[in-house]
Amino acid sequence: MTTTPDPTASNSIASDSIAPDPAAPGPTAPSSTVPSGPAPTGEHLARAVLSRSVEPGDEHAGRWLRRYGAAGFLDRLLHGGDDSSSFPGTGAPRVASWRRRATAARPHHDLDTVHGLGGRFLVPGDTEWPRQLDDLGDARPIGLWVRGPADLRTWALRSVALVGARACTPYGAHTAADLAAGLSRKGWVVVSGAAYGIDGAAHRGALAAGGATVAVLACGVDTPYPRGHDRLIRRVAEQGLVVGELPPDSHPTPSRFILRNRVIAALTRGTVVVEAQHRSGSLVTARAAGRLGRHTMGVPGPVTSALSAGVHELLRGDATLVTDADEIVELVGDIGQLAPARRGPVLPRDLLARATAHVLEAVPARGPTPTTVIARRAGTTPDDTLAKLYELHSLGFVERHGEGWQLTNTATEASNARRGGT
């Protein structure tokens, strides 16, 4: 689906910004299994320029984008007067930075690059655009560069974010992979940031289960980061989706990582934090999810572990404690998708009638005991006690020795066997 440029936008977009680049390579036909994306329009070209000109999450730019549309915003940026008159209320250094980057942008080259990777550039209004991103308001992405064979909007409707510490423990990595695999088997899409630690474990868990996973990058989708996850990100692009706000060949920065987290939070129906210290980007994701009205969840860890301290702080607030995929789906899924009730094992004595169990409790652990003594301890008559003792005898709980009764000595043997005793 192609989008129609904003009717209020100017059509006089700078020709040097969106004209075909003669030095750029021609577009490569995408694989037949990969969505080709919408045909480029003035809106797509303008937003491609702005995605290189404006930092992700810039609410100043978002406000002008909402007011003038992409083409109108770009026209004012390139052909307007001085900074104060073109964008009142926005600092001159910020506008000057936008203008420098916009002047140097090569949108056709960027679009050809992502198409050569079998990807596409999505903008608000496209059929594949995830509308829940609109909840970000003026911090909404200008556009999304996407690689992978699936439809992002469809996948995002049934997705959960799994995030956590980079320097995670083996417990954290195992838990993240197990949660991701469990969610995948239940038909949910696992979204994370492709970083070391919990993110990587979540992606691998989903891939290993043959499930769907989305990696949201803080750089260009043609720039695997971290480098050690080059192969993993390629696998995600083949089996899932790789998404980013930044155009091809863009590098990550610390601030871009933090701003990327708002996209993960908005894209999904809930965020699960597996391990996180008090100062952690994962907590930024969870808090952003909470502000957006999404579910926030945490997996508890040892109270002595600094890597779980941030998660525990979340759990003391509005986050929900979860331990497996069933409990996550109970929160983010449809009505009636409840996690199974948690209870300990049912022991044979749990099935006894209350009066019979009361007599069993009165039988001493050692040595045969007369019926009258057991009756006195149970607070009932000897006749009733004798009837219950024969019932317990038939069920294998007690045995008779002469005139006395004692417990059947089976529990001790089973216990010794479990400890390896002879």
N, C-alpha and C positions, 0 to 999 in steps of 0.2 A: 504494500500500500504506500503510495506517495502522499506526502503531506502538502497542504496548500499554504504558501507563505502568509504570514499575518497581513491582513488587508491594510493595517495601519502602517506597515513597514514601507520604507522607501525602496524603490527599485534601483537606485543609483549606487549599487555596491561597487566598490573599487575594482576596476577590471584587472589591475595588477595582482589582486588578492585571490580572485576566483577564476581567472582565465586559465585555460589548459596550459600546463607547464610543458614546453617542448623538450626540456631535458629529462623529464620524468619518464620512467618506463611505462609501457602500456599496461592496462589491467590484465591480470591473468584470470581466465575463466575459472570460477570456483567449481569444486566437485559437485556432481549432481545430487549428492546426499546432503549438501550444506546449503542452508538458505542463502540466497544471493543478496538479500536485503533490498530495501527500496531503491528505486532509481534516484540518482542525485538530483535535487531540486535546489532552488535558491536558498531555501531554508537549511538544507543539509550542508551546502557549501559554506553558508554564513556561520553555521554552528561549528563546522570543522575548523574554520579560522579561529573562532572564539575559544574552542577547546584548547588551542595552542596559545592563545593570548591571555586567558584568564585562569588563575589557579583554581583548583577544585574547591567548591564550597564557598566561593566569594559571594557574600550576600549583597554587596554593593552592585556587582555585575548582575546578579539575579534580579535585583529590583529594576534595573534599567532594561533588562531583557524582558521582564514581564510587561513593562510599560510600552516599549517600542517594538518588540519582536526582534528576532535575531538579525534580520536584514536591516531594520531601522537602527538598531543599536550599533551595528558594524558601520553603517553609513555615517552616523554621527561621530563615531570614533575616528574614522579615517578622513572625513571631510568637514567636521565641525570646526567651530572656532576655538578659542582658548579653552583650556580644561575646565575652568570654573563655569563658563557659560554652557558648555556641552553637557556636563554632568554635575549640576549644582549639588553640593553636599558630599561629593566624593573627592578625596584628596588628590591634588595635582600629581604627586609622585605615582600614585596608583594608576591614574589614567594614562600617564606618560608610559608606564610599563606596559599597559594593555596595547597602546598604540605602537610601540616599538615591535612587540611580538606580532601584532596583526600585520604590520607592514612586511615582515619577513616570512609570514606563513605561506605555505604552498599546499593548499587544501587538496588539489587534484592528486598531487604526489602522495599525500597521506592516505587518501581514499584508495588509490591504486595499490599502495603498499598493503593495506589491510585486505583488499580484495584478492591480492596475490597469495595471501595466507589462507584464503577460503573464508574470510570474515566479512563483516559489514559494519557500517556506522549507523546507529539508531538515534533518533531524536524524538522528543515528545510528540505524540500524534501518530507515530508509526504503529502498525498493527502489533509489532513485537515489543513495543515499549511497555515495561512494567509500570502500571499506573500507580502502584503503591509508593513509587519514588516521589510522586507529586506531594506526598505528605511532608517532604522536606522543605516545602515552600520556596523561598528565594535561594536556599542552599541546594536545590535540586540540581543534579548534573546537567550540564549544557547538552551533553550527548553521551552515548556509550559506544565504545569500540569493542566489538564482540568477535571471538573466534569459537568455532565449534558447530556441531551438526544440529543442535536442538533449538527449540523456540524458547527464548529467555522468558517471555511473559508467562507462558504456560508453566514452565518449570518453577518460576518464582512464586506462583500461587500456592505451591505445596512444598515449601522449603523451610529449612531450619539452619541457623548459623551455629557452628561449633568452633569456638575460639579458645585461646588460652596462652600459656607461657611458651616462649621460645625455648628457654632452658628448662624444659619440663623433666619430670622424673619418669622412670619406667612405668610407675603406676598411672601417671597422667597419660602417657602415650598409649598404653594398653586400653585405658578407659575410653579415650577419644576414638580410637580405632573400633572398639567394640560398639560404642554408641552409634558411630557412623554406619557400621555394617548393619546394625539392628534397624536403624531408620531406613536404610536402603531397601532392606527386605520388606519393609512395610510400605514401600512406594513413595518415600519422602526424598527430597533432594537435599544434599548436604552442601552448605555454602561456607567457605572459609577464605583465608587470605593467602594461602600458599607459602606461609612463612615456615621456618624451622619449628620443631616442637609439636605442639598440639595441632596447629593448622595442617602440617604435613601428615600427621597421623590420621587426622579426620579424612583428608582426601584419599589416602591409601586405603583406609578402612572401607570407604564407599566403593572405590575401584575394585578392591578385592572381592566385594560382594556382588560385583556386576551391577552396581547402582549408579545413580546420577549424582554428579558433583559439579559445583561451580566455584572457580577461583577468581576472586576479585583482587586485582593487582593495583599497586600504587605507582605504576609505571606504564609504559606502552605495552600492548598485548604481544608485541614482537620482541620484547626485551625480558627474557626470563630472569626473575629476581626472587629469592637469592639464586646465585649461579649454581649452587649445589642442588637446586631443585629444577634444573633445566629439563631433565628427563621426565620428572613428575608432571611439570606444567605441560609438556608436550602430550603426555598421556591424558591429562585432563582435557586438553584441546581436542583430542581424538574421540574421547568417550563422553565428554561433558562439555563445559563451556568455560572460556577464559574471558573475563570482562574487565574493562578499565575505562576511566574517564579521560585519561591522557592519550594524546595521539601517538602514532608509532614513533619509536626511537626516543621516547621520553624517559628520563631517569628518575628513580625514586629519591625522596628526601624525607627526613623525619616528620615534617609537617604533613606531607602527602600521605604518609602511613596513617596518621591520626584522622585526617579528613576522609580517607578511604573507608574507615570504620563506620561512618554514618551511612554509607551506601549498603554495607553488609547488614546493618541493623534495619534499614528501611525496606530492603529487598525481601526479607524473610518474615515469617510469622512468629518467630521467637528466636532468642539467642541463648545458647548454653555456654557457660564458662566452666572449663574443666579445671584448670590451675591458673592462678594469677596472684602476683604480689600486690601490695597496696598501691604501688605506682605501676600500672600496667595498661597498655593500649586495649587489652581485652575488656577491662572495666569501662573504658570509654565506649566501646561497642554496646555493652550491656546497658549502660546508662542512657545512651542514645535510643536504644530499643524501648526502654521504659518511658522516655519522653514522647515517643511516637505511638505509645499505646500498645506496643508489642509485648509478648511474654518474655520475662527474664528469668533464667534458671541457672542454678549452680550445682556442681557436683562436689560434695564435701571431701576433704582430705584429712590427713592427720593434723590435730590441733597444734602440734609442734612444728609443722612445716611452714616456713615463710612463703613457699610457693602457693599455699592454699589460703593464706591470710586474707587476701583480697576477696576470694570467693566467699569465705566465711562472713566477711563484712557485708557483702551483697545479701547473703542469706539472713542476716540480722535485720535487713531492710525489707524491701518488697519482693525480692527474688524468691523463687520456689525451689526447694530442694528436689533434685531428681537423681536417680541412680541407674536407670536403664531406659531403653527406647520406648517401652510401654508407658512409662510415666511422662516422657516428653510428649508423646502423641496424645495422651489424655488431656494435656493443656492446649496444644496447638491444633488438634484434630477436630473432627466433627462431634456433635453432641452424641453421647452414648459410647464413644470410643474410650472406655475406662480401662485403666490398668488392672490386672488381676489382683484380688485381695491378697495382702501379705500376711502369712501366719506360719507358725512353726509346725512341725510334724504332728500328726494326730497319733497319740499313743493308745494302745489297746485299753488301758484303764480309763481313758477319756470317754469311752463308749459305755461304761457301766452306769446303771441306774444310781441315783444319788445315795439311796439307802445301802445298796450293795457296796459302793465305793467307800462308804463310811465304815462298814465292817472291815473291809480290806485294810484301811488305814489303822485299825485297832489291832491287827495281827502283828506281834513283835517281830523284829527282824531276825532274831536268833532264838533257837530252841523251841520245841513244841510247847504250846500253851493251851490249857483247858478252855473249853467253850465258855464256861461261866466267867472266867477272867476276861476273855475277849468281849463277852456281852457287857460286862461291867464297864470296860474301857470305851465301848461303843455307845453306852447309854441306852441299850435296848434289852429285850428279854432273851433268855437262853434259847428258847424255841425259834424266835425270829433269826437270832444269830446263827443257829445251826443250819437253818434253811439257806441263809445267804452263804455260809461257808461251803455247803455242798454245791451251790451255784458257782462259787469261785473255783472250787475244785474241778468242776467239769470244764471250766474255761482255762485251766492251767495256771491259776494265780497262786493257789495254796495246795498243800498236800497234808495228809493226816498221818500222824505217827502215834499209834496207841490211842490214848485218850486226848491227845493234844493236836494242835494244828500249827503249821508254820508256813512261811512263804516259800514258794518254789524257787530253788536256787538256780535260775537261768540267766538273770541279768549279769551276775558276777562273771559267769563263763563267757558271755558275749563281750563284756568289757575287757577281759583278759585277752581274748582273741584279737580285738582291735588294737591293743597295745603290743601285739606280737608275743604275748606270754605263751608258755607251753602248758 
